[in-house]
């Protein structure tokens, strides 16, 4: 199981601007970084637009990079969900949020 996270823009129909996928094996790491709800359940945080997520991800990524030993303990023992893959996911989502600040956020769990 995984999270499908995307940014869309509405014209006559929604079209996808960016799309990412990450394993649910990383929910503990996301929770420890304080971004589980914002990524997996953005509606709980009242986050609808990419610009709302940018400062949250920026702060979390800074902490993830600053404390690798802390976060590596949440890597999945089976190898499906590692610290390195989570850093890449968060970095890519953050970059897309910066590029498309008015995009609508979708999280399919």
Biopython code that builds the backbone (N, CA, C, O; Angstrom):
import numpy as np
from Bio.PDB.StructureBuilder import StructureBuilder

atoms = [
    (1, "UNK", "N", (0.844, -1.171, 0.000)),
    (1, "UNK", "CA", (0.000, 0.000, 0.000)),
    (1, "UNK", "C", (0.888, 1.231, 0.000)),
    (1, "UNK", "O", (2.015, 1.221, 0.495)),
    (2, "UNK", "N", (0.333, 2.294, -0.577)),
    (2, "UNK", "CA", (1.139, 3.494, -0.689)),
    (2, "UNK", "C", (0.269, 4.740, -0.742)),
    (2, "UNK", "O", (-0.952, 4.665, -0.881)),
    (3, "UNK", "N", (0.914, 5.865, -0.630)),
    (3, "UNK", "CA", (0.285, 7.168, -0.761)),
    (3, "UNK", "C", (0.549, 7.666, -2.169)),
    (3, "UNK", "O", (1.695, 7.686, -2.620)),
    (4, "UNK", "N", (-0.500, 8.065, -2.862)),
    (4, "UNK", "CA", (-0.369, 8.757, -4.138)),
    (4, "UNK", "C", (-0.670, 10.218, -3.859)),
    (4, "UNK", "O", (-1.793, 10.567, -3.494)),
    (5, "UNK", "N", (0.320, 11.063, -4.028)),
    (5, "UNK", "CA", (0.219, 12.482, -3.718)),
    (5, "UNK", "C", (0.374, 13.256, -5.009)),
    (5, "UNK", "O", (1.333, 13.042, -5.749)),
    (6, "UNK", "N", (-0.562, 14.158, -5.291)),
    (6, "UNK", "CA", (-0.471, 14.901, -6.542)),
    (6, "UNK", "C", (-0.906, 16.343, -6.365)),
    (6, "UNK", "O", (-1.608, 16.695, -5.418)),
    (7, "UNK", "N", (-0.471, 17.158, -7.298)),
    (7, "UNK", "CA", (-0.862, 18.558, -7.389)),
    (7, "UNK", "C", (-1.608, 18.718, -8.704)),
    (7, "UNK", "O", (-1.151, 18.247, -9.745)),
    (8, "UNK", "N", (-2.754, 19.383, -8.655)),
    (8, "UNK", "CA", (-3.542, 19.574, -9.869)),
    (8, "UNK", "C", (-3.948, 21.027, -10.026)),
    (8, "UNK", "O", (-3.892, 21.822, -9.088)),
    (9, "UNK", "N", (-4.357, 21.343, -11.242)),
    (9, "UNK", "CA", (-4.863, 22.669, -11.543)),
    (9, "UNK", "C", (-6.156, 22.487, -12.322)),
    (9, "UNK", "O", (-6.280, 21.585, -13.151)),
    (10, "UNK", "N", (-7.084, 23.333, -12.049)),
    (10, "UNK", "CA", (-8.395, 23.234, -12.695)),
    (10, "UNK", "C", (-8.478, 24.223, -13.850)),
    (10, "UNK", "O", (-8.226, 25.417, -13.686)),
    (11, "UNK", "N", (-8.819, 23.726, -14.968)),
    (11, "UNK", "CA", (-9.201, 24.570, -16.112)),
    (11, "UNK", "C", (-10.630, 24.152, -16.410)),
    (11, "UNK", "O", (-11.520, 24.449, -15.614)),
    (12, "UNK", "N", (-10.878, 23.500, -17.484)),
    (12, "UNK", "CA", (-12.214, 22.950, -17.707)),
    (12, "UNK", "C", (-12.346, 21.617, -16.978)),
    (12, "UNK", "O", (-13.442, 21.212, -16.590)),
    (13, "UNK", "N", (-11.199, 20.938, -16.798)),
    (13, "UNK", "CA", (-11.124, 19.710, -15.991)),
    (13, "UNK", "C", (-9.828, 19.783, -15.193)),
    (13, "UNK", "O", (-8.932, 20.557, -15.529)),
    (14, "UNK", "N", (-9.728, 18.977, -14.135)),
    (14, "UNK", "CA", (-8.476, 18.921, -13.382)),
    (14, "UNK", "C", (-7.409, 18.258, -14.235)),
    (14, "UNK", "O", (-7.669, 17.252, -14.894)),
    (15, "UNK", "N", (-6.209, 18.820, -14.221)),
    (15, "UNK", "CA", (-5.091, 18.120, -14.842)),
    (15, "UNK", "C", (-3.913, 18.121, -13.887)),
    (15, "UNK", "O", (-3.699, 19.060, -13.121)),
    (16, "UNK", "N", (-3.166, 17.048, -13.959)),
    (16, "UNK", "CA", (-2.085, 16.807, -13.013)),
    (16, "UNK", "C", (-0.839, 17.596, -13.382)),
    (16, "UNK", "O", (-0.387, 17.562, -14.527)),
    (17, "UNK", "N", (-0.292, 18.301, -12.410)),
    (17, "UNK", "CA", (0.946, 19.047, -12.580)),
    (17, "UNK", "C", (2.144, 18.251, -12.086)),
    (17, "UNK", "O", (3.233, 18.343, -12.652)),
    (18, "UNK", "N", (1.946, 17.479, -11.042)),
    (18, "UNK", "CA", (3.019, 16.669, -10.447)),
    (18, "UNK", "C", (2.376, 15.513, -9.701)),
    (18, "UNK", "O", (1.270, 15.630, -9.174)),
    (19, "UNK", "N", (3.088, 14.396, -9.664)),
    (19, "UNK", "CA", (2.555, 13.213, -9.005)),
    (19, "UNK", "C", (3.689, 12.437, -8.341)),
    (19, "UNK", "O", (4.763, 12.276, -8.919)),
    (20, "UNK", "N", (3.443, 11.964, -7.133)),
    (20, "UNK", "CA", (4.452, 11.255, -6.357)),
    (20, "UNK", "C", (3.806, 10.069, -5.655)),
    (20, "UNK", "O", (2.604, 10.068, -5.389)),
    (21, "UNK", "N", (4.609, 9.071, -5.362)),
    (21, "UNK", "CA", (4.131, 7.888, -4.678)),
    (21, "UNK", "C", (5.159, 7.500, -3.616)),
    (21, "UNK", "O", (6.366, 7.540, -3.854)),
    (22, "UNK", "N", (4.658, 7.126, -2.445)),
    (22, "UNK", "CA", (5.552, 6.710, -1.362)),
    (22, "UNK", "C", (4.860, 5.594, -0.568)),
    (22, "UNK", "O", (3.641, 5.604, -0.399)),
    (23, "UNK", "N", (5.639, 4.659, -0.097)),
    (23, "UNK", "CA", (5.096, 3.529, 0.650)),
    (23, "UNK", "C", (4.545, 3.958, 2.016)),
    (23, "UNK", "O", (5.047, 4.884, 2.654)),
    (24, "UNK", "N", (3.510, 3.258, 2.430)),
    (24, "UNK", "CA", (2.960, 3.482, 3.770)),
    (24, "UNK", "C", (3.946, 3.028, 4.855)),
    (24, "UNK", "O", (3.761, 3.350, 6.028)),
    (25, "UNK", "N", (4.970, 2.300, 4.479)),
    (25, "UNK", "CA", (5.978, 1.888, 5.459)),
    (25, "UNK", "C", (6.694, 3.084, 6.076)),
    (25, "UNK", "O", (7.399, 2.938, 7.075)),
    (26, "UNK", "N", (6.520, 4.261, 5.492)),
    (26, "UNK", "CA", (7.201, 5.450, 6.008)),
    (26, "UNK", "C", (6.301, 6.360, 6.834)),
    (26, "UNK", "O", (6.669, 7.500, 7.114)),
    (27, "UNK", "N", (5.133, 5.876, 7.223)),
    (27, "UNK", "CA", (4.246, 6.724, 8.022)),
    (27, "UNK", "C", (4.852, 7.078, 9.378)),
    (27, "UNK", "O", (4.646, 8.188, 9.868)),
    (28, "UNK", "N", (5.594, 6.160, 9.991)),
    (28, "UNK", "CA", (6.213, 6.474, 11.288)),
    (28, "UNK", "C", (7.269, 7.569, 11.140)),
    (28, "UNK", "O", (7.390, 8.439, 12.003)),
    (29, "UNK", "N", (8.028, 7.526, 10.054)),
    (29, "UNK", "CA", (9.031, 8.557, 9.813)),
    (29, "UNK", "C", (8.342, 9.903, 9.545)),
    (29, "UNK", "O", (8.768, 10.940, 10.054)),
    (30, "UNK", "N", (7.288, 9.870, 8.751)),
    (30, "UNK", "CA", (6.536, 11.095, 8.463)),
    (30, "UNK", "C", (5.933, 11.668, 9.744)),
    (30, "UNK", "O", (5.936, 12.881, 9.954)),
    (31, "UNK", "N", (5.425, 10.794, 10.585)),
    (31, "UNK", "CA", (4.845, 11.238, 11.850)),
    (31, "UNK", "C", (5.919, 11.848, 12.754)),
    (31, "UNK", "O", (5.690, 12.885, 13.377)),
    (32, "UNK", "N", (7.077, 11.213, 12.825)),
    (32, "UNK", "CA", (8.174, 11.739, 13.642)),
    (32, "UNK", "C", (8.639, 13.100, 13.139)),
    (32, "UNK", "O", (9.077, 13.944, 13.921)),
    (33, "UNK", "N", (8.539, 13.308, 11.828)),
    (33, "UNK", "CA", (8.940, 14.593, 11.236)),
    (33, "UNK", "C", (7.820, 15.632, 11.310)),
    (33, "UNK", "O", (8.005, 16.785, 10.920)),
    (34, "UNK", "N", (6.661, 15.213, 11.812)),
    (34, "UNK", "CA", (5.540, 16.136, 11.970)),
    (34, "UNK", "C", (4.796, 16.442, 10.679)),
    (34, "UNK", "O", (4.109, 17.459, 10.589)),
    (35, "UNK", "N", (4.923, 15.569, 9.674)),
    (35, "UNK", "CA", (4.278, 15.847, 8.395)),
    (35, "UNK", "C", (3.353, 14.726, 7.913)),
    (35, "UNK", "O", (2.894, 14.747, 6.771)),
    (36, "UNK", "N", (3.086, 13.765, 8.767)),
    (36, "UNK", "CA", (2.184, 12.685, 8.350)),
    (36, "UNK", "C", (0.821, 13.234, 7.935)),
    (36, "UNK", "O", (0.370, 12.999, 6.814)),
    (37, "UNK", "N", (0.176, 13.952, 8.822)),
    (37, "UNK", "CA", (-1.162, 14.455, 8.508)),
    (37, "UNK", "C", (-1.146, 15.369, 7.291)),
    (37, "UNK", "O", (-2.040, 15.287, 6.448)),
    (38, "UNK", "N", (-0.159, 16.227, 7.188)),
    (38, "UNK", "CA", (-0.103, 17.173, 6.070)),
    (38, "UNK", "C", (0.044, 16.487, 4.719)),
    (38, "UNK", "O", (-0.450, 16.990, 3.710)),
    (39, "UNK", "N", (0.720, 15.344, 4.693)),
    (39, "UNK", "CA", (0.913, 14.622, 3.434)),
    (39, "UNK", "C", (-0.155, 13.563, 3.202)),
    (39, "UNK", "O", (-0.723, 13.491, 2.112)),
    (40, "UNK", "N", (-0.436, 12.747, 4.200)),
    (40, "UNK", "CA", (-1.375, 11.645, 4.035)),
    (40, "UNK", "C", (-2.825, 12.105, 4.194)),
    (40, "UNK", "O", (-3.728, 11.540, 3.576)),
    (41, "UNK", "N", (-3.045, 13.115, 5.010)),
    (41, "UNK", "CA", (-4.396, 13.592, 5.298)),
    (41, "UNK", "C", (-4.433, 15.122, 5.332)),
    (41, "UNK", "O", (-4.730, 15.705, 6.375)),
    (42, "UNK", "N", (-4.137, 15.775, 4.215)),
    (42, "UNK", "CA", (-4.056, 17.246, 4.219)),
    (42, "UNK", "C", (-5.359, 17.922, 4.640)),
    (42, "UNK", "O", (-5.340, 19.040, 5.155)),
    (43, "UNK", "N", (-6.485, 17.250, 4.423)),
    (43, "UNK", "CA", (-7.766, 17.843, 4.807)),
    (43, "UNK", "C", (-7.861, 18.024, 6.325)),
    (43, "UNK", "O", (-8.545, 18.934, 6.794)),
    (44, "UNK", "N", (-7.185, 17.172, 7.092)),
    (44, "UNK", "CA", (-7.170, 17.278, 8.553)),
    (44, "UNK", "C", (-6.449, 18.558, 8.996)),
    (44, "UNK", "O", (-6.775, 19.139, 10.031)),
    (45, "UNK", "N", (-5.481, 18.979, 8.210)),
    (45, "UNK", "CA", (-4.692, 20.180, 8.510)),
    (45, "UNK", "C", (-5.247, 21.412, 7.795)),
    (45, "UNK", "O", (-4.642, 22.483, 7.834)),
    (46, "UNK", "N", (-6.390, 21.259, 7.148)),
    (46, "UNK", "CA", (-6.979, 22.351, 6.355)),
    (46, "UNK", "C", (-6.028, 22.862, 5.280)),
    (46, "UNK", "O", (-5.959, 24.062, 5.016)),
    (47, "UNK", "N", (-5.308, 21.952, 4.673)),
    (47, "UNK", "CA", (-4.385, 22.299, 3.597)),
    (47, "UNK", "C", (-5.022, 21.896, 2.276)),
    (47, "UNK", "O", (-5.332, 20.726, 2.050)),
    (48, "UNK", "N", (-5.211, 22.872, 1.416)),
    (48, "UNK", "CA", (-5.802, 22.632, 0.105)),
    (48, "UNK", "C", (-4.853, 22.981, -1.031)),
    (48, "UNK", "O", (-4.884, 22.352, -2.089)),
    (49, "UNK", "N", (-4.009, 23.983, -0.813)),
    (49, "UNK", "CA", (-3.123, 24.490, -1.865)),
    (49, "UNK", "C", (-1.662, 24.201, -1.522)),
    (49, "UNK", "O", (-1.280, 24.121, -0.354)),
    (50, "UNK", "N", (-0.872, 24.050, -2.560)),
    (50, "UNK", "CA", (0.551, 23.734, -2.393)),
    (50, "UNK", "C", (1.278, 24.780, -1.555)),
    (50, "UNK", "O", (2.148, 24.435, -0.755)),
    (51, "UNK", "N", (0.933, 26.044, -1.729)),
    (51, "UNK", "CA", (1.626, 27.104, -0.978)),
    (51, "UNK", "C", (1.461, 26.957, 0.535)),
    (51, "UNK", "O", (2.312, 27.417, 1.297)),
    (52, "UNK", "N", (0.386, 26.329, 0.969)),
    (52, "UNK", "CA", (0.163, 26.110, 2.395)),
    (52, "UNK", "C", (1.088, 25.025, 2.943)),
    (52, "UNK", "O", (1.412, 25.020, 4.130)),
    (53, "UNK", "N", (1.500, 24.127, 2.091)),
    (53, "UNK", "CA", (2.334, 23.004, 2.503)),
    (53, "UNK", "C", (3.830, 23.356, 2.478)),
    (53, "UNK", "O", (4.620, 22.750, 3.201)),
    (54, "UNK", "N", (4.211, 24.317, 1.662)),
    (54, "UNK", "CA", (5.624, 24.655, 1.468)),
    (54, "UNK", "C", (6.383, 24.935, 2.765)),
    (54, "UNK", "O", (7.419, 24.307, 2.987)),
    (55, "UNK", "N", (5.930, 25.839, 3.630)),
    (55, "UNK", "CA", (6.718, 26.114, 4.850)),
    (55, "UNK", "C", (6.803, 24.914, 5.795)),
    (55, "UNK", "O", (7.798, 24.742, 6.499)),
    (56, "UNK", "N", (5.764, 24.094, 5.807)),
    (56, "UNK", "CA", (5.747, 22.913, 6.664)),
    (56, "UNK", "C", (6.787, 21.898, 6.187)),
    (56, "UNK", "O", (7.554, 21.358, 6.984)),
    (57, "UNK", "N", (6.801, 21.648, 4.881)),
    (57, "UNK", "CA", (7.778, 20.704, 4.323)),
    (57, "UNK", "C", (9.197, 21.242, 4.420)),
    (57, "UNK", "O", (10.137, 20.484, 4.661)),
    (58, "UNK", "N", (9.353, 22.536, 4.234)),
    (58, "UNK", "CA", (10.680, 23.153, 4.321)),
    (58, "UNK", "C", (11.280, 22.936, 5.709)),
    (58, "UNK", "O", (12.447, 22.563, 5.834)),
    (59, "UNK", "N", (10.493, 23.166, 6.734)),
    (59, "UNK", "CA", (10.955, 22.985, 8.111)),
    (59, "UNK", "C", (11.246, 21.506, 8.400)),
    (59, "UNK", "O", (12.259, 21.172, 9.015)),
    (60, "UNK", "N", (10.348, 20.632, 7.950)),
    (60, "UNK", "CA", (10.539, 19.198, 8.182)),
    (60, "UNK", "C", (11.776, 18.674, 7.468)),
    (60, "UNK", "O", (12.535, 17.889, 8.037)),
    (61, "UNK", "N", (11.984, 19.100, 6.226)),
    (61, "UNK", "CA", (13.143, 18.639, 5.474)),
    (61, "UNK", "C", (14.440, 19.094, 6.139)),
    (61, "UNK", "O", (15.417, 18.346, 6.191)),
    (62, "UNK", "N", (14.440, 20.295, 6.634)),
    (62, "UNK", "CA", (15.613, 20.805, 7.351)),
    (62, "UNK", "C", (15.936, 19.906, 8.542)),
    (62, "UNK", "O", (17.096, 19.563, 8.766)),
    (63, "UNK", "N", (14.913, 19.525, 9.304)),
    (63, "UNK", "CA", (15.120, 18.653, 10.458)),
    (63, "UNK", "C", (15.515, 17.242, 10.032)),
    (63, "UNK", "O", (16.386, 16.634, 10.654)),
    (64, "UNK", "N", (14.891, 16.715, 8.985)),
    (64, "UNK", "CA", (15.243, 15.388, 8.478)),
    (64, "UNK", "C", (16.726, 15.323, 8.105)),
    (64, "UNK", "O", (17.409, 14.345, 8.409)),
    (65, "UNK", "N", (17.207, 16.358, 7.453)),
    (65, "UNK", "CA", (18.609, 16.400, 7.030)),
    (65, "UNK", "C", (19.544, 16.608, 8.220)),
    (65, "UNK", "O", (20.648, 16.065, 8.251)),
    (66, "UNK", "N", (19.098, 17.391, 9.192)),
    (66, "UNK", "CA", (19.942, 17.699, 10.350)),
    (66, "UNK", "C", (20.088, 16.518, 11.316)),
    (66, "UNK", "O", (21.080, 16.432, 12.039)),
    (67, "UNK", "N", (19.112, 15.612, 11.333)),
    (67, "UNK", "CA", (19.125, 14.515, 12.308)),
    (67, "UNK", "C", (18.906, 13.156, 11.649)),
    (67, "UNK", "O", (17.923, 12.475, 11.941)),
    (68, "UNK", "N", (19.817, 12.759, 10.760)),
    (68, "UNK", "CA", (19.614, 11.494, 10.042)),
    (68, "UNK", "C", (19.546, 10.276, 10.955)),
    (68, "UNK", "O", (18.740, 9.378, 10.714)),
    (69, "UNK", "N", (20.369, 10.224, 11.993)),
    (69, "UNK", "CA", (20.369, 9.052, 12.884)),
    (69, "UNK", "C", (19.003, 8.877, 13.547)),
    (69, "UNK", "O", (18.522, 7.754, 13.702)),
    (70, "UNK", "N", (18.391, 9.978, 13.931)),
    (70, "UNK", "CA", (17.070, 9.914, 14.552)),
    (70, "UNK", "C", (16.048, 9.333, 13.580)),
    (70, "UNK", "O", (15.267, 8.458, 13.953)),
    (71, "UNK", "N", (16.050, 9.805, 12.358)),
    (71, "UNK", "CA", (15.039, 9.387, 11.388)),
    (71, "UNK", "C", (15.320, 8.030, 10.759)),
    (71, "UNK", "O", (14.381, 7.337, 10.367)),
    (72, "UNK", "N", (16.566, 7.637, 10.651)),
    (72, "UNK", "CA", (16.885, 6.341, 10.043)),
    (72, "UNK", "C", (16.309, 5.171, 10.837)),
    (72, "UNK", "O", (16.075, 4.097, 10.284)),
    (73, "UNK", "N", (16.083, 5.381, 12.122)),
    (73, "UNK", "CA", (15.503, 4.309, 12.929)),
    (73, "UNK", "C", (14.076, 3.960, 12.493)),
    (73, "UNK", "O", (13.560, 2.898, 12.843)),
    (74, "UNK", "N", (13.448, 4.846, 11.736)),
    (74, "UNK", "CA", (12.093, 4.607, 11.257)),
    (74, "UNK", "C", (12.063, 3.978, 9.864)),
    (74, "UNK", "O", (10.987, 3.756, 9.308)),
    (75, "UNK", "N", (13.223, 3.694, 9.304)),
    (75, "UNK", "CA", (13.276, 3.017, 8.002)),
    (75, "UNK", "C", (12.675, 1.623, 8.144)),
    (75, "UNK", "O", (12.811, 0.975, 9.183)),
    (76, "UNK", "N", (12.020, 1.181, 7.104)),
    (76, "UNK", "CA", (11.374, -0.132, 7.139)),
    (76, "UNK", "C", (12.420, -1.242, 7.152)),
    (76, "UNK", "O", (13.342, -1.222, 6.336)),
    (77, "UNK", "N", (12.300, -2.199, 8.049)),
    (77, "UNK", "CA", (13.270, -3.297, 8.120)),
    (77, "UNK", "C", (13.334, -4.133, 6.838)),
    (77, "UNK", "O", (14.362, -4.747, 6.552)),
    (78, "UNK", "N", (12.243, -4.160, 6.065)),
    (78, "UNK", "CA", (12.246, -4.966, 4.844)),
    (78, "UNK", "C", (12.834, -4.210, 3.645)),
    (78, "UNK", "O", (12.891, -4.751, 2.541)),
    (79, "UNK", "N", (13.269, -2.968, 3.859)),
    (79, "UNK", "CA", (13.882, -2.187, 2.788)),
    (79, "UNK", "C", (12.890, -1.431, 1.919)),
    (79, "UNK", "O", (13.299, -0.640, 1.070)),
    (80, "UNK", "N", (11.598, -1.655, 2.112)),
    (80, "UNK", "CA", (10.571, -0.939, 1.362)),
    (80, "UNK", "C", (10.169, 0.301, 2.145)),
    (80, "UNK", "O", (9.131, 0.325, 2.806)),
    (81, "UNK", "N", (11.000, 1.326, 2.062)),
    (81, "UNK", "CA", (10.777, 2.572, 2.785)),
    (81, "UNK", "C", (11.985, 2.917, 3.616)),
    (81, "UNK", "O", (12.125, 2.458, 4.750)),
    (82, "UNK", "N", (12.857, 3.725, 3.051)),
    (82, "UNK", "CA", (14.103, 4.096, 3.730)),
    (82, "UNK", "C", (14.167, 5.599, 3.962)),
    (82, "UNK", "O", (13.416, 6.377, 3.373)),
    (83, "UNK", "N", (15.076, 5.973, 4.829)),
    (83, "UNK", "CA", (15.338, 7.385, 5.087)),
    (83, "UNK", "C", (15.664, 8.096, 3.775)),
    (83, "UNK", "O", (15.128, 9.171, 3.505)),
    (84, "UNK", "N", (16.527, 7.513, 2.970)),
    (84, "UNK", "CA", (16.939, 8.141, 1.703)),
    (84, "UNK", "C", (15.738, 8.337, 0.768)),
    (84, "UNK", "O", (15.611, 9.384, 0.133)),
    (85, "UNK", "N", (14.868, 7.343, 0.685)),
    (85, "UNK", "CA", (13.706, 7.485, -0.203)),
    (85, "UNK", "C", (12.726, 8.534, 0.329)),
    (85, "UNK", "O", (12.059, 9.211, -0.453)),
    (86, "UNK", "N", (12.639, 8.670, 1.648)),
    (86, "UNK", "CA", (11.750, 9.674, 2.225)),
    (86, "UNK", "C", (12.299, 11.082, 1.998)),
    (86, "UNK", "O", (11.545, 12.003, 1.685)),
    (87, "UNK", "N", (13.599, 11.245, 2.155)),
    (87, "UNK", "CA", (14.229, 12.545, 1.881)),
    (87, "UNK", "C", (13.948, 12.948, 0.434)),
    (87, "UNK", "O", (13.579, 14.092, 0.169)),
    (88, "UNK", "N", (14.119, 12.027, -0.488)),
    (88, "UNK", "CA", (13.880, 12.305, -1.900)),
    (88, "UNK", "C", (12.411, 12.663, -2.145)),
    (88, "UNK", "O", (12.115, 13.612, -2.871)),
    (89, "UNK", "N", (11.502, 11.914, -1.547)),
    (89, "UNK", "CA", (10.074, 12.190, -1.690)),
    (89, "UNK", "C", (9.734, 13.590, -1.180)),
    (89, "UNK", "O", (9.093, 14.369, -1.886)),
    (90, "UNK", "N", (10.158, 13.909, 0.035)),
    (90, "UNK", "CA", (9.847, 15.216, 0.626)),
    (90, "UNK", "C", (10.480, 16.328, -0.209)),
    (90, "UNK", "O", (9.844, 17.354, -0.450)),
    (91, "UNK", "N", (11.709, 16.139, -0.648)),
    (91, "UNK", "CA", (12.380, 17.144, -1.492)),
    (91, "UNK", "C", (11.626, 17.380, -2.788)),
    (91, "UNK", "O", (11.443, 18.524, -3.205)),
    (92, "UNK", "N", (11.191, 16.308, -3.424)),
    (92, "UNK", "CA", (10.473, 16.427, -4.691)),
    (92, "UNK", "C", (9.103, 17.076, -4.526)),
    (92, "UNK", "O", (8.703, 17.902, -5.346)),
    (93, "UNK", "N", (8.388, 16.705, -3.473)),
    (93, "UNK", "CA", (7.089, 17.321, -3.216)),
    (93, "UNK", "C", (7.272, 18.804, -2.907)),
    (93, "UNK", "O", (6.507, 19.635, -3.396)),
    (94, "UNK", "N", (8.274, 19.142, -2.105)),
    (94, "UNK", "CA", (8.541, 20.543, -1.773)),
    (94, "UNK", "C", (8.865, 21.352, -3.030)),
    (94, "UNK", "O", (8.351, 22.457, -3.210)),
    (95, "UNK", "N", (9.704, 20.810, -3.883)),
    (95, "UNK", "CA", (10.053, 21.493, -5.131)),
    (95, "UNK", "C", (8.805, 21.732, -5.990)),
    (95, "UNK", "O", (8.637, 22.813, -6.553)),
    (96, "UNK", "N", (7.947, 20.743, -6.089)),
    (96, "UNK", "CA", (6.720, 20.887, -6.868)),
    (96, "UNK", "C", (5.778, 21.918, -6.240)),
    (96, "UNK", "O", (5.136, 22.686, -6.957)),
    (97, "UNK", "N", (5.693, 21.940, -4.917)),
    (97, "UNK", "CA", (4.858, 22.935, -4.236)),
    (97, "UNK", "C", (5.367, 24.349, -4.492)),
    (97, "UNK", "O", (4.578, 25.280, -4.659)),
    (98, "UNK", "N", (6.664, 24.502, -4.522)),
    (98, "UNK", "CA", (7.246, 25.816, -4.835)),
    (98, "UNK", "C", (6.973, 26.204, -6.285)),
    (98, "UNK", "O", (6.707, 27.367, -6.588)),
    (99, "UNK", "N", (7.041, 25.232, -7.161)),
    (99, "UNK", "CA", (6.846, 25.508, -8.598)),
    (99, "UNK", "C", (5.383, 25.809, -8.916)),
    (99, "UNK", "O", (5.090, 26.628, -9.788)),
    (100, "UNK", "N", (4.467, 25.148, -8.209)),
    (100, "UNK", "CA", (3.035, 25.296, -8.470)),
    (100, "UNK", "C", (2.297, 25.706, -7.187)),
    (100, "UNK", "O", (1.488, 24.928, -6.681)),
    (101, "UNK", "N", (2.548, 26.880, -6.662)),
    (101, "UNK", "CA", (1.977, 27.268, -5.370)),
    (101, "UNK", "C", (0.450, 27.309, -5.316)),
    (101, "UNK", "O", (-0.130, 27.158, -4.241)),
    (102, "UNK", "N", (-0.199, 27.508, -6.446)),
    (102, "UNK", "CA", (-1.666, 27.581, -6.457)),
    (102, "UNK", "C", (-2.324, 26.237, -6.784)),
    (102, "UNK", "O", (-3.547, 26.151, -6.900)),
    (103, "UNK", "N", (-1.514, 25.202, -6.929)),
    (103, "UNK", "CA", (-2.057, 23.883, -7.256)),
    (103, "UNK", "C", (-2.838, 23.310, -6.078)),
    (103, "UNK", "O", (-2.525, 23.568, -4.916)),
    (104, "UNK", "N", (-3.845, 22.541, -6.405)),
    (104, "UNK", "CA", (-4.636, 21.865, -5.395)),
    (104, "UNK", "C", (-3.946, 20.540, -5.024)),
    (104, "UNK", "O", (-3.410, 19.841, -5.884)),
    (105, "UNK", "N", (-3.975, 20.223, -3.745)),
    (105, "UNK", "CA", (-3.335, 19.011, -3.233)),
    (105, "UNK", "C", (-4.350, 17.857, -3.193)),
    (105, "UNK", "O", (-5.499, 18.026, -2.785)),
    (106, "UNK", "N", (-3.884, 16.689, -3.627)),
    (106, "UNK", "CA", (-4.679, 15.468, -3.538)),
    (106, "UNK", "C", (-3.823, 14.383, -2.887)),
    (106, "UNK", "O", (-2.658, 14.201, -3.242)),
    (107, "UNK", "N", (-4.401, 13.680, -1.950)),
    (107, "UNK", "CA", (-3.720, 12.565, -1.307)),
    (107, "UNK", "C", (-4.653, 11.363, -1.329)),
    (107, "UNK", "O", (-5.710, 11.371, -0.698)),
    (108, "UNK", "N", (-4.254, 10.342, -2.054)),
    (108, "UNK", "CA", (-5.043, 9.108, -2.127)),
    (108, "UNK", "C", (-4.317, 8.026, -1.341)),
    (108, "UNK", "O", (-3.188, 7.654, -1.663)),
    (109, "UNK", "N", (-4.977, 7.534, -0.316)),
    (109, "UNK", "CA", (-4.377, 6.557, 0.568)),
    (109, "UNK", "C", (-4.908, 5.176, 0.270)),
    (109, "UNK", "O", (-4.514, 4.209, 0.921)),
]
sb = StructureBuilder()
sb.init_structure("model")
sb.init_model(0)
sb.init_chain("A")
sb.init_seg("    ")
for serial, (resi, resn, name, xyz) in enumerate(atoms, 1):
    if name == "N":
        sb.init_residue(resn, " ", resi, " ")
    sb.init_atom(name, np.array(xyz, "f"), 0.0, 1.0, " ", f" {name:<3s}", serial, name[0])
structure = sb.get_structure()
